[in-house]
Each structure stands twice: as C-alpha cells, then as structure tokens.
C-alpha cells in the first residue's frame, strides 16, 4: 500500500464523508520527539500495521503490534505511544466520528451506516466487553482499508455507497474477530457466563438465536448444540427461563404493574407473559402476586 493522507476539512475527497475524520497510510523512517503522545481519543480509531514493530498504550495497557496486527481505539480511551513517539515502520489508520458509544455498549453509528440498529447494538456490546482490542494477524482488515483507499482515490460512480458499505464491513469483521479471539481464550462455561450476563442485562431486547450465537462467536447450529448440552435447554428456552426468573423477582419485590413487567422482561404483550408464566409456574402472574 502506498502512502496517502486525507483529513476532514483539508481533503476534498472527504467532503461526502463527514463521518471520516482522518484516513492515512504513513511510513515512519525517523523517530521524532512528541510525535505520538498519549491523549484521549474523541473518535473510533482503527490502526493496521504494515511494517515494523509498534508499542502503543491504550489506557493503562501496553500493546506490541507487528505486521498484519490491528488495533481498535474507542472514544474516551487514552491512546498513544508510552514513549511519546511514532516507532519506525508503516501503518494505515482510519478515524470515524460516530454519534454514540457508551461504556455499556450503546453504539449509534449514524445515517451513513446500513447496519440495522439491533446489530449496531450487538457490535457495541462486543466492543464494550473488549477494552483491549488487539487483533493479531488480521490481514482482512488491511484488505478492507485498501479497498476504501482505492474507492476514495478513484471517485468512480457509486464510490460513496461502496465506501460506506466497506466501513460497515470493517465494523462487522472487527466485531467477529474480537468474538472469535475472546472465545478462543475461554472455555465454554466461561463464555456461557458472559452470554448469561448480557441476556440478563438486556431481557427486553427481542433476542434471536442468531444474535446470541454472534456473542458466543459460533454458528447457530454449533451454538444451539453447545447451549443445550451445557444447560439442558435450547437457547430460546434458556432465555424464557431467565425472563420468568426476573419477572418473579419483580412480582415479589415491586408494585410494578403486570404490563410493564411483561415488557421489561421481553414479552411482547401481557397475554403472552401470562400464558408463558402460567405454563412454567402453574400460576398466572396476578395469582402468583396475590399468593405471596
């Protein structure tokens, strides 16, 4: 990849992309003092190493990256070199200004993205669970960045649409890679506990088996088989049991009305809630509360 640099407000190539703040490929041949000091990131930053060895700091974590390694820096994270300088080598980076990324994983990309809101939420959750997102030997991210540079440089028909699609692809493959790497470092029980926690914190979300499998870094078939073998339930039945468990807690510990409890725990109507609750407990929610 040849050297290039595009900056918002300076490069006409970025006029159609208000969400791209910077996009560059630079070759560092000499160490310059204070060239890469530690500071808070205001945007979402991707870095991909083409050549050399780089030592970078994210918050309090020191990471060493080699060719074909990538790193993702989130808004509000401290990032830079612990030495305050760019190491000798070659790196490509793209910086995106997104609408929202919160510590609990709420992600809102903006109107340019075609990723559904529900999937943005899943990607954000994956990002929030991985605050040291170093992806080793991740050549695919370099290939996507090269395609973006080609589209931006040529400016051919449909390049705006194509670039925004490639940005979506960049986010999706990064989240998938994080999930795979995270789960490779864990055994299934540990990974399952992570899923259990996410489900409990987001019971109102209309979860699908596909979404749950994404978090586990598995295909839907393998995910379903593993969950059933480990818990004794299919993924959706496991989720229903979590919802009923939370509903019981709310019925016992609050005076929240039944409709609100139904919606808060992920049931699409009070009737659906009542039918499912009675099937699993033998009581309607109202009868259960009266007999406490």
C-alpha positions in Angstrom: 0.0 0.0 0.0 1.4 3.4 -1.0 1.5 6.4 1.4 -1.6 8.7 1.4 -3.3 11.1 3.7 -6.8 12.5 3.9 -8.1 14.9 6.6 -11.5 16.3 7.2 -11.7 20.0 6.1 -8.4 19.7 4.1 -9.0 16.9 1.7 -11.8 17.3 -0.9 -12.1 13.5 -1.2 -13.7 13.5 2.3 -16.4 16.1 1.6 -19.0 13.5 1.0 -18.0 11.6 4.2 -18.5 13.9 7.3 -18.0 10.8 9.5 -14.4 10.1 8.3 -12.1 12.4 10.2 -8.8 11.0 9.1 -7.6 8.3 6.7 -3.8 7.9 6.2 -1.0 5.5 5.4 2.3 6.7 6.6 5.8 5.4 6.6 7.8 6.5 9.6 11.6 6.5 8.9 12.8 8.7 11.7 11.8 8.9 15.4 10.6 12.5 16.1 10.1 13.7 19.7 6.4 14.2 20.9 5.1 12.9 17.5 2.6 10.5 19.2 1.9 11.5 22.7 -0.7 9.8 24.9 -4.1 11.6 24.7 -7.8 10.9 24.9 -9.4 9.7 21.7 -12.6 11.5 20.6 -13.5 9.1 17.9 -13.4 5.4 16.8 -9.9 4.7 15.5 -8.6 1.7 13.5 -4.9 1.1 13.1 -3.3 -1.6 11.0 0.5 -2.3 10.9 2.0 -2.9 7.5 5.7 -2.9 8.5 7.8 -2.6 11.7 7.1 -3.1 15.4 4.9 -0.6 17.3 4.5 -0.2 21.0 1.3 1.6 21.9 -0.7 2.3 25.0 -4.4 2.1 25.5 -5.4 3.5 28.9 -3.1 1.5 31.2 -2.4 -1.4 28.8 0.8 -1.6 26.8 0.4 -3.5 23.5 3.1 -4.5 21.0 2.0 -4.9 17.4 3.7 -6.5 14.4 2.9 -6.6 10.7 -0.7 -7.6 9.9 -1.8 -6.8 13.5 -4.7 -4.4 14.1 -6.0 -2.4 17.0 -9.2 -0.5 17.7 -9.4 2.5 19.9 -12.7 3.6 21.4 -13.9 7.1 22.2 -12.7 8.4 25.6 -9.8 5.9 25.7 -6.3 7.3 26.3 -4.1 6.3 23.3 -0.6 6.9 22.1 2.9 5.8 22.5 4.3 5.3 26.0 7.5 6.9 24.6 5.5 9.7 23.0 6.9 9.0 19.5 6.0 7.1 16.4 8.1 4.0 16.1 9.8 3.3 12.8 7.6 1.4 10.4 4.5 1.7 8.3 0.9 2.0 9.5 -2.6 2.7 8.0 -5.4 4.3 10.0 -8.9 5.4 9.6 -10.7 7.6 12.2 -14.6 7.6 12.4 -16.8 10.2 14.1 -19.8 8.2 15.4 -22.9 9.5 17.1 -22.6 7.5 20.3 -20.5 4.8 22.0 -21.2 4.4 25.7 -19.4 2.3 28.3 -22.3 -0.2 28.5 -22.1 -0.8 24.7 -24.7 1.5 23.3 -23.5 2.1 19.7 -25.1 4.6 17.2 -23.1 4.9 14.0 -25.1 7.5 12.0 -27.2 7.7 8.9 -24.4 6.6 6.7 -24.5 3.1 8.0 -26.8 0.4 6.8 -26.2 -1.9 9.8 -29.6 -2.4 11.5 -30.0 -0.8 14.9 -30.2 -4.2 16.6 -26.9 -5.3 15.1 -25.2 -2.0 15.9 -26.2 -2.7 19.5 -24.6 -6.1 19.3 -21.4 -4.8 17.8 -21.3 -2.1 20.6 -21.8 -4.7 23.2 -18.9 -6.8 21.8 -16.7 -3.7 21.8 -17.6 -2.7 25.3 -16.7 -6.2 26.5 -13.3 -6.0 24.9 -11.4 -2.9 26.0 -8.0 -4.2 24.8 -9.0 -4.9 21.2 -5.7 -6.2 19.7 -6.3 -8.4 16.7 -3.3 -10.4 15.7 -2.5 -11.4 12.1 -5.8 -9.9 11.0 -5.0 -9.4 7.3 -8.6 -9.0 6.3 -8.8 -5.5 7.9 -5.9 -4.4 5.8 -7.6 -5.6 2.7 -10.8 -3.6 3.5 -8.8 -0.5 4.3 -7.0 -0.8 0.9 -10.4 -1.1 -0.9 -11.6 2.1 0.9 -8.4 3.9 -0.2 -8.9 2.7 -3.8 -12.6 3.9 -3.9 -11.7 7.2 -2.3 -8.9 7.9 -4.7 -10.7 6.9 -7.9 -14.0 8.5 -7.1 -15.9 6.3 -9.6 -19.6 6.0 -9.9 -21.1 4.6 -6.7 -17.9 5.2 -4.7 -19.8 6.9 -1.8 -22.2 4.0 -1.4 -19.3 1.5 -1.7 -17.1 3.2 0.9 -20.0 3.4 3.4 -20.6 -0.3 2.8 -16.9 -1.0 3.3 -17.0 0.9 6.6 -19.9 -1.3 7.7 -17.8 -4.3 6.7 -14.9 -3.0 8.7 -17.0 -2.8 11.9 -18.6 -6.2 11.3 -15.4 -8.2 10.7 -13.7 -6.4 13.6 -16.6 -7.4 16.0 -16.5 -11.0 14.7 -12.7 -11.2 15.1 -13.0 -10.0 18.7 -15.6 -12.6 19.4 -13.5 -15.4 18.0 -10.4 -14.3 19.8 -12.2 -13.8 23.1 -13.8 -17.2 22.9 -10.6 -18.9 21.9 -9.1 -17.7 25.2 -12.0 -19.1 27.3 -13.6 -22.5 27.8 -17.3 -22.8 27.0 -18.6 -22.4 30.6 -16.8 -19.0 31.0 -18.1 -17.9 27.6 -21.6 -19.0 28.5 -21.4 -17.0 31.7 -20.7 -13.9 29.6 -23.7 -14.6 27.4 -25.9 -15.2 30.5 -24.8 -11.8 31.9 -25.6 -10.0 28.6 -29.0 -11.6 28.4 -29.9 -10.7 32.0 -28.9 -7.1 31.4 -30.9 -6.8 28.2 -34.0 -9.0 28.7 -36.3 -6.5 27.0 -34.4 -7.0 23.7 -36.1 -9.3 21.2 -33.2 -11.8 21.1 -32.8 -14.3 18.3 -30.7 -17.4 18.3 -28.5 -15.8 15.6 -27.8 -12.7 17.8 -26.9 -14.9 20.8 -24.6 -17.0 18.6 -22.8 -13.9 17.4 -21.9 -13.0 21.0 -20.5 -16.6 21.5 -18.6 -16.4 18.2 -20.3 -19.6 16.9 -22.6 -20.6 14.1 -26.2 -21.1 15.1 -26.1 -24.9 14.9 -23.0 -25.3 16.9 -24.2 -22.7 19.4 -27.6 -24.4 19.9 -26.0 -27.8 20.4 -23.5 -26.4 22.9 -26.1 -24.5 24.9 -28.4 -27.5 25.1 -25.6 -29.8 26.1 -24.4 -27.4 28.8 -27.7 -26.1 30.2 -30.2 -28.7 29.2 -32.3 -26.1 27.4 -32.4 -24.7 23.9 -31.2 -21.1 23.7 -34.7 -19.7 23.5 -36.0 -21.8 26.3 -33.0 -20.8 28.4 -33.9 -17.1 27.6 -37.5 -17.7 28.6 -36.4 -19.1 31.9 -34.3 -16.0 32.6 -37.2 -13.8 31.7 -39.6 -15.7 34.1 -37.0 -15.6 36.8 -36.7 -11.8 36.5 -40.5 -11.5 36.4 -40.8 -13.4 39.6 -38.2 -11.1 41.2 -40.2 -8.1 40.1 -43.5 -9.5 41.2 -42.1 -10.2 44.7 -40.1 -7.0 45.1 -42.1 -4.3 43.5 -45.6 -3.0 42.8 -44.8 -2.6 39.1 -47.9 -3.3 37.0 -48.1 -6.6 35.1 -47.9 -5.0 31.6 -44.7 -3.1 32.5 -43.2 -6.3 33.9 -44.1 -8.1 30.8 -42.5 -5.5 28.5 -39.4 -5.1 30.8 -38.7 -8.8 30.7 -39.0 -9.2 26.9 -42.6 -10.4 26.4 -44.4 -8.7 23.6 -47.8 -8.5 25.4 -49.3 -9.1 28.9 -51.2 -12.0 27.4 -48.0 -13.6 26.1 -46.4 -13.0 29.5 -49.4 -14.5 31.4 -49.6 -17.6 29.2 -45.9 -18.3 29.4 -45.7 -17.6 33.2 -48.6 -20.0 33.9 -47.1 -22.7 31.7 -43.8 -22.6 33.7 -45.1 -21.9 37.2 -48.7 -23.1 37.3 -50.0 -19.7 38.2 -50.9 -16.5 36.3 -48.8 -13.5 37.3 -51.7 -11.9 39.1 -52.5 -15.1 41.1 -48.8 -15.5 41.9 -48.6 -12.0 43.3 -51.8 -12.3 45.4 -50.5 -15.5 47.0 -47.1 -14.2 48.0 
